[in-house]
Amino acid sequence: MLYQLSYAREARILAVLGSSQPFASTASSRPAEPRKTVAVEFFCYHRDRPDSLALRDELLEAHWSYMDRFAAEMIARGPTLDGDTPTGSVHIVDLPDPVAARAFAFDEPNYQAGAYRDVLLRRWRNTLGRTMWDFAGGRTGGSRYLVLGLGTGQAADLAPPRGEDGLIAYGPLLSDDGTTWLGTAALIRTPDADTARALLTPDRYADIEVHDWQFGGRAS
């Protein structure tokens, strides 16, 4: 059962989510255009269908060209992997509203061509207040993961854990109107998948997925 937030609790939660932590900035591989802040963020995870790699390779330039249109709004992006084989594509992006978010997800060339088996699209909150290009660890080095918690019951893990300098992106998954907590999505550099999974409170989620992930986009 989804947990409906009271107005008072929602206000307290949004106050926590609105805070940001200090971060070290690095200019490497940042989008060329200045990033716009729309204040409505969305997490989009396209999952590949089996045997779609050839089609994904064929459409790589079309995918990049499509995403170039959203360079100023992009918070994070990159593929999930099984070894060297892509298994999905993560994009976290500022967009005006849920209608624009659905258009972003469903107009994408790989989705239109049938390369994906499904897509998870949720409103998200940028609790770090920055993009992946601001991550002090840069584009490469160490193991990086997508941690995806599918929530059940009362909201949990709303604020990023203190002292975790491997966080690249972190925030709750929310309903379209922002009042119902649905889980948590994070990108993190950490020694291994078990350490990444421990980022979230286990008994507050129906499932916690951990996927190998890497920085995406055109090579600079």
C-alpha positions as CSV (number, residue, x, y, z in Angstrom):
1,M,0.0,0.0,0.0
2,L,1.3,3.4,-0.9
3,Y,1.9,5.8,2.0
4,Q,-0.1,9.0,1.5
5,L,1.8,12.0,3.2
6,S,-0.2,14.4,5.3
7,Y,0.2,18.1,4.3
8,A,2.1,18.8,7.5
9,R,4.4,15.8,7.0
10,E,4.8,16.7,3.3
11,A,6.0,20.2,4.3
12,R,8.5,18.8,6.7
13,I,9.8,16.3,4.1
14,L,10.1,18.9,1.4
15,A,12.0,21.2,3.8
16,V,14.5,18.4,4.3
17,L,14.6,17.6,0.6
18,G,15.1,21.3,-0.3
19,S,18.4,21.4,1.6
20,S,21.6,20.7,-0.2
21,Q,25.1,19.7,1.1
22,P,28.4,21.4,0.1
23,F,30.2,19.7,-2.7
24,A,33.4,20.0,-4.6
25,S,33.0,21.2,-8.2
26,T,34.8,19.9,-11.3
27,A,34.3,21.3,-14.8
28,S,35.4,18.1,-16.7
29,S,32.8,16.8,-19.2
30,R,30.1,19.2,-18.1
31,P,27.5,20.1,-20.7
32,A,28.6,23.1,-22.8
33,E,25.3,25.0,-22.2
34,P,24.5,26.6,-18.8
35,R,22.1,24.3,-17.0
36,K,18.6,25.6,-16.4
37,T,16.8,24.9,-13.1
38,V,13.1,24.1,-13.6
39,A,12.7,22.6,-10.0
40,V,10.8,19.5,-11.2
41,E,13.1,16.6,-11.6
42,F,12.4,13.2,-13.0
43,F,14.2,9.8,-12.9
44,C,13.9,7.8,-16.1
45,Y,15.2,4.2,-16.4
46,H,14.8,2.5,-19.7
47,R,15.5,-1.3,-19.4
48,D,16.8,-3.1,-22.5
49,R,14.9,-6.0,-24.0
50,P,16.9,-9.2,-24.6
51,D,19.1,-9.2,-27.7
52,S,18.7,-5.5,-28.4
53,L,22.4,-4.6,-28.5
54,A,22.7,-4.4,-32.3
55,L,19.7,-2.1,-32.5
56,R,21.1,0.0,-29.7
57,D,24.4,0.3,-31.5
58,E,22.6,1.3,-34.7
59,L,20.7,4.0,-33.0
60,L,23.5,5.4,-30.8
61,E,23.9,8.6,-32.7
62,A,20.1,9.1,-32.8
63,H,20.0,8.6,-29.1
64,W,22.8,11.0,-28.4
65,S,21.3,13.6,-30.8
66,Y,18.0,13.3,-29.0
67,M,19.6,13.8,-25.6
68,D,21.6,16.8,-26.8
69,R,18.3,18.6,-26.8
70,F,18.1,18.2,-23.0
71,A,21.8,18.9,-22.2
72,A,21.0,22.0,-20.2
73,E,18.4,20.2,-18.1
74,M,20.4,17.0,-17.5
75,I,21.3,16.1,-13.9
76,A,22.8,12.6,-14.6
77,R,22.9,10.0,-17.3
78,G,24.5,6.7,-18.2
79,P,24.0,3.0,-19.0
80,T,23.6,0.2,-16.5
81,L,25.7,-2.8,-17.4
82,D,26.2,-6.6,-17.1
83,G,29.9,-6.8,-17.7
84,D,30.4,-4.8,-20.9
85,T,26.8,-5.3,-22.1
86,P,24.3,-2.5,-21.6
87,T,21.2,-3.5,-19.7
88,G,19.5,-0.1,-19.5
89,S,19.8,3.6,-19.7
90,V,19.4,6.1,-16.8
91,H,18.5,9.8,-17.2
92,I,17.7,12.2,-14.5
93,V,16.5,15.5,-15.9
94,D,14.7,18.7,-15.1
95,L,11.4,19.0,-17.0
96,P,8.4,21.3,-16.7
97,D,5.8,18.7,-15.7
98,P,4.8,15.0,-15.9
99,V,3.5,15.5,-19.5
100,A,6.9,16.7,-20.6
101,A,8.6,13.8,-18.7
102,R,6.4,11.2,-20.5
103,A,7.2,12.8,-23.9
104,F,10.9,12.7,-23.0
105,A,10.7,9.0,-22.1
106,F,8.5,7.7,-24.9
107,D,9.8,9.8,-27.8
108,E,13.4,8.6,-27.3
109,P,14.6,6.8,-30.4
110,N,15.5,3.5,-28.8
111,Y,12.1,3.3,-27.1
112,Q,10.3,4.1,-30.4
113,A,12.3,1.4,-32.2
114,G,11.5,-1.3,-29.6
115,A,15.0,-1.6,-28.0
116,Y,13.6,-1.3,-24.5
117,R,11.4,-3.8,-22.7
118,D,10.0,-1.2,-20.2
119,V,10.6,2.2,-18.6
120,L,10.4,3.4,-15.0
121,L,9.6,7.1,-14.9
122,R,9.1,8.8,-11.6
123,R,9.3,12.3,-10.2
124,W,12.5,12.6,-8.2
125,R,14.1,15.1,-5.8
126,N,17.7,16.3,-6.2
127,T,18.7,16.3,-2.6
128,L,22.4,16.9,-3.4
129,G,21.6,20.0,-5.4
130,R,24.1,19.3,-8.1
131,T,24.7,17.3,-11.3
132,M,26.9,14.3,-11.9
133,W,29.4,16.6,-13.6
134,D,30.0,18.2,-10.3
135,F,31.0,14.9,-8.7
136,A,34.6,15.3,-7.3
137,G,35.5,11.8,-8.4
138,G,35.1,12.6,-12.1
139,R,33.8,10.4,-14.9
140,T,35.9,7.3,-14.3
141,G,37.6,5.3,-11.5
142,G,36.2,2.9,-8.9
143,S,33.0,0.9,-9.1
144,R,29.8,2.9,-9.7
145,Y,26.2,1.7,-9.2
146,L,22.6,2.5,-9.6
147,V,20.8,1.7,-6.4
148,L,17.0,1.6,-6.9
149,G,14.7,1.0,-3.9
150,L,11.1,0.3,-4.6
151,G,9.3,1.6,-1.5
152,T,6.6,0.1,0.6
153,G,4.9,1.7,3.6
154,Q,6.1,4.8,5.3
155,A,8.7,7.1,3.6
156,A,12.4,6.4,4.4
157,D,15.9,7.5,3.5
158,L,14.7,11.0,2.4
159,A,17.9,12.7,3.1
160,P,21.3,11.5,1.8
161,P,23.5,9.8,4.4
162,R,26.0,12.1,6.0
163,G,29.7,11.7,5.2
164,E,29.1,9.6,2.1
165,D,31.5,11.3,-0.4
166,G,30.8,8.6,-3.1
167,L,27.3,9.9,-3.8
168,I,26.9,11.1,-7.4
169,A,23.1,11.5,-7.3
170,Y,20.5,10.8,-4.6
171,G,16.8,11.4,-4.1
172,P,13.4,10.0,-3.4
173,L,11.0,8.7,-6.1
174,L,7.7,10.4,-5.9
175,S,4.2,10.4,-7.4
176,D,3.5,13.0,-10.1
177,D,2.2,15.5,-7.5
178,G,5.1,15.0,-5.2
179,T,3.0,13.9,-2.2
180,T,3.5,10.1,-2.2
181,W,6.8,8.4,-1.6
182,L,7.5,5.5,-3.9
183,G,11.1,4.7,-3.2
184,T,14.7,6.0,-3.7
185,A,17.1,6.2,-6.6
186,A,20.8,6.9,-6.2
187,L,24.0,6.8,-8.1
188,I,27.1,6.0,-6.1
189,R,30.8,5.1,-6.3
190,T,31.5,2.5,-3.7
191,P,33.8,-0.6,-3.4
192,D,31.2,-3.2,-4.2
193,A,27.5,-3.9,-4.8
194,D,26.8,-5.0,-1.2
195,T,28.1,-1.7,0.1
196,A,25.9,0.1,-2.5
197,R,22.9,-1.8,-1.3
198,A,23.5,-0.9,2.3
199,L,22.9,2.7,1.4
200,L,19.2,2.1,1.9
201,T,17.2,0.8,4.8
202,P,16.3,-2.8,3.8
203,D,13.0,-3.3,5.6
204,R,11.5,-0.2,4.1
205,Y,11.5,-1.5,0.5
206,A,9.7,-4.2,-1.4
207,D,12.9,-4.7,-3.4
208,I,16.3,-3.0,-3.7
209,E,18.0,-3.4,-7.1
210,V,21.7,-2.7,-7.6
211,H,23.1,-2.3,-11.1
212,D,26.6,-1.6,-12.4
213,W,26.5,1.9,-13.9
214,Q,28.8,4.4,-15.6
215,F,28.8,8.0,-16.7
216,G,27.1,8.4,-20.1
217,G,26.9,10.8,-22.9
218,R,29.3,11.7,-25.7
219,A,33.0,11.3,-25.1
220,S,34.5,14.8,-24.5
